[in-house]
Amino acid sequence: MILHVFNPEHDLALASNLSNFTAPHAGRQLRKDLGWLPALWAGDDDFILVENVMNAQRSYGRLRVRIDREQRKFVDKTQLNRLDITEVRPWGWNLALRSFLLRYGVQAVPSEDDIAGVRELSHRKHAVSLLKSLQVSGTIGQSYETDNMADILEYQRQYGIIVVKAPWSSSGRGVRFFNDAFNESQERWIRNVIDRQGTVIVEPYYHKVKDFGMEFESDGEGNVRYLGLSLFLTKNGAYKGNVLQPEDMKAVLLSHYISVELLHEVQNKICKELSVLYKNKYKGPFGVDMMIVAQPDGGGFLLHPCVEINLRRTMGHVALAFPSFTDGFSRVMQIVLTDKYRMQVRKQR
């Protein structure tokens, strides 16, 4: 029996590295309202862990009528010890999830050493390394790891505006922008991150014109499979939605800025590089965030091929789990942030 778990607080839990981790209210609310999401990719005989089975059946039921999917098996934590779970497929593995599942009778969890390995691979230094290997004609991007404030000040002097990232953090958090107006509060934030996590990642600020990503899956045996493109929307660094379109139409949209051949070259390089890195270390889905960057002289656009590596399932994987739409419209899958989180699928030209 396979158990699927939507734990969107994963990045924060991984950063904390605690077995007893309490997610912020927003993360708990998102898990409560969208815990049924794995129903989009779970098999007919799989189970999906939710907080309230009736609410999950109702929420998924409204969507599945529109996308012609079968009903799924939802369970809550009180039912886990009655199931013979042989595999767990979460949004992402961390110590807190492992501890929770063990408390409720699920033994099919990774060891603490295995999760330590996932955490090490989730360190942003691996995105720094991958970015270097993806530098081909048509790409741009510099990224550095340092524990030295003097280095950071030199990068700021060199580039003008820099982005400083904590090695582990959730999307939109642990990322700060700095210019020549460095102040004591900003410097204290950097030093606190270095004290807690050892280093920071420093990058030049780029004039982004479009976010997107590529989604992959590692089999843990040295093979990485490309799954598709993720065209997503953000506002002030926060995720707002994904475009639902066939792969060829997504590629056409990106071809207005960069060549499809460049996309294929980068895709193949990622598969090659991360097949080696993840062999015998990581099995599961992951995504690589990218962006289209405008050249300063107005002479066109370049590809930044590795802004982040998300070593977990992403909303891009969720979008790919939807059936293809061929009615000539884009559809945007959007997480609406109101008093409750809910999912909308709406059309736009």
N, C-alpha and C positions, 0 to 999 in steps of 0.2 A: 504494500500500500504506500502510495506517495502522498505526502502532506505538503501543500503549498501555503506559504505565509507571506502576507504583505506587511512588512515592517519598515515604513518610510522614514523612521527615525534612525535608520541604520548608520548613516554617516556620523551623526552625533554620538551614537553609542560606540562606534568604532574609535572615534577620537578620544572618548573618555577611557576606553579600555577597562571598564568596570563590569563585573558580573551583576551587580545590583545598580542598574542605571534607570533613572526615571526620566522619561522623555518630556520635553516641554509640552504645554497644553496643545499647541498647534499640531505637533506630531501625533499626539494621542488622538486628537479629533480627526485627523486625516486617516489614521489607521482604523478608527471606529467607523467612519462613513464610507471608506473605500476598501475595506478589507476583502470585499468580494472580487476585486480586480483579477486575481489569478484565474477566475472562472473563464477568462478569455483565452488562456493557453493550457489550462489543466485538461487532462484526459477524462474520459467518461467514468472511469473507476477511481479517480483521484479524490482526495479530500482537501477542502480549503478551510483554514482556520479563520474564524471571524469572532467578533465580540457578541453579536446577536444574530442567531440563525434566521429568525423571521424577517428582520430588517434586511439582511443580505439577500434573502430570496426575493423580497419585494423590489429592492434596488436593482439587482441583476435582472429580474424578470422584466422590468420596464425596458431595459436595453436589449435583452436577447430577442424580444419580439421584433425589434427593428433590424437586427443583424442576423436573424435566423440561426441561432445557436441553441444547443441542447441545455436542459437544466443541469445543474452541478450539485455536488454533495458538500454542503456546508456543515461544519461542526464548531462547537465552542470548546473552550479549554477543559470544561468538566467532562467532556466525552473522550478526551485523548487517551486516558489510561485504559479504555476499553477497545482501542484500535491497535492492530498489529502494524504499526508504521515501520516501514523498512527504509524509507528515504524521505528527507525533508528538502524542499526546494524553496528557500526564502528569497525575499528581495535582496538580502545580503546577510552574510554570516558575521556575527560578533559575539562577544562573551555574554552579553545580556540575554540575547535570544537563546543561546545554548543553555544558560542557567534556567531560564523560564521553561523551556521544553522538558528539561530533566525533572523539574519540580512537578510537572504534570504527567510524568510517566513515559515520555518519549525518549528512547535510548539511542535512536539512530541519528546521533549528532556528531560533529567533528570533535576531535580532541582539542584541548586548550592550545597545544603546540600547532595544530593545523590552523586554528584561528589566528594565532600569532603570525603565521606565515601569510595569511590573507591580509592582515593588517600591514605587514611590512610591504607587501606588493601594492597596497593602496596608498602608500606614501607618495607624495607628489614628485619626489625625486625621479620616479620612474617615468613620469611624463616629461621631465627635463631630458632624460636620456633618449626617450623615443623621439622627441622633437628633433634632436640632433641627427638621428638616423633618417629622418624624413625630409631633410633639406635637399630638394631637387629644384630644377628650373621651374619657376612659377610659384614657389612657396616663399614664406617669410616666417620669422619667429626666432626669438632668443629667450633663453630662460636659464636662471642660475640658482644654485643652492648655496647658502652661506649662513654662518653663525656670527658674522662680524659686522657691527654697525658701520665701521669705516667703509666696508665694501658696499653697503647699501647706500650710503651717502655718495659714493663715487658713481654708482649706477644712476642715481638721481641726477647728478651733475652731468653725466654723459647723455642721458635720454630725456631729461626734462621732467616728464611724468612717468612714474613707475607704478607697477602693481605688485603688492607684497601679499603673499599667501601663506597661511599656516599649512604645515605638511599634511594634517588631517583636519577636515572640517566639512560641513554640509554645504550644499549649493547655496551661494549667496552669502554665506557666513565665512568668517576667517579670511576674508579678502578685503584689502584696503588699498585705496589709491593715494599716492603721495606726490606732491610737487615740491618746489623749492621753499615753500612755506612750512617746512617741518616744524612741529612744535613739541613741547615736552610730553603732552598726552599721546601723540602719535608715536614718539620714540618709546614711551613706556609700553605701549601696546606691542611693539615689535620685540622689545626685550622680554616681555612676559611670555610671548609665544616661544621664543628661543629657550627660555628657562623651562617651559613645560614640555616642548616637543623637540628641542635640540637644534633646529635650524629654521630658516624660512626660505621660501622660494621668491625670487625677484624677477620681474619681467618688464620690458618696456611697455608703455601704453600704446595700443594700436587703434587706428580709426576703423572700427568695425562697421560693416554695412549689413551683414547677415550672419545669424547663428545657424549652425546645423551640426550634425554628427553622423557617425557611422556606427552601426550596431554589429556585435560579433558574439560568438560563443566558443569557449574553449572546452575541449573534451578531456582535458587533464592529462592526455597522453602525448602531447606534442603537436596537436592539430588545432588550428583556429579557423573557424568558418565564418565568412562574412554573411550577414543576414539582410542588411538593407540600410537605406539612408533615413535619417531622422531630421526633418525640417521642423524646428520648434520656435516658439515665440517667447520672448522674455521682456520684462519691464523692470528696470532698475536692478537687474541681476536675478530677478525671481522668475521662475517658470510660469508661463501662462497657457501654453497649449502646443499641440502638434498638428501639422498639416497631414491629412489623410489623403493620399493619392497613390496611384501605381508607381512603381519604381522608375519607369521610363519618363513619366511626367515630372517626377521630382528631379531627375537628372537634367531634364530640359530647363527647369527653373534655374538650376545652378549654372547651366551652360551659358547663361546670359552674362556671367561674371568670369568663369574659368572653364577650361576645356574638360570634357568628359574623360579624355585620355589621362589628364592629370589626376582626376578622381580615381580612376582604375589603378594608376601607378601607386598612389598613396595607399589605397586599399590593400593591394598585394604586398606592399612593404610592411604594413601593420601586421598582416597575417604571418608573414615570415618572421619578423622580429619577436612578436609576442608568443608565437608557437614555441620558440626556444625558451623564453622567460617563464612561461606558465607550465611547461612540461613538468609533470609530477608535483605541481604546486597549486594549481587552481583549475577547478572544473566548474563551469557555469557561464552565464551571460555577462557581458560587459560592453561598455560603449566608449567611444573616443569623441569628445566634443571638439569642434573645429569652428572656424569663422572665415568669412570673406573680408579682406582688408583693402581699403582704398589706398592707392599709392599717393604719397604726399604731393607729387607734382601733377596729380590729376591724370596720369597716363594709363589708367586702367586699374585692375584689381589683382590681388595676390591671395593665395591660400595659406592660412595659418593652420597646419595640419594636426596640431595637438595642443589644444588649450587645457584639456583635462582628460584623464582616464578615469572612468567610473567603473570600479571593479565590483559590479553588482548589476541587477536588472535596472533598466531605466524607463522613463516614460516613452522613449523611442521604441523600446521593445513592446510596450503596451500598444502603441500606434500600429506597429507591424502585425500585431495579433488580430487587428480588425480586418474584415474582408475588404478587398479592393473595391474602389468606387470608380465607375467609368461613365458617369453621367455628364462629364464636361465641367463640373464644378470642383473646386477645392472644398474639402470639409476640414474643419478645425476641431480637434478634440481638445476641449478646454476644461481645466480644473478651475471652477469658480470659487473664489474665496469670499464667502459671506458668513453668516452666523454658523453655517455648516458647509463642509466641502461637498460639492457634487460634480458630476461629470456631465457636460453637454457636448453633443455633436452637432455642429451647425454648418451651414453652407456659406461660402463666400465666393465671389467671382475671382 
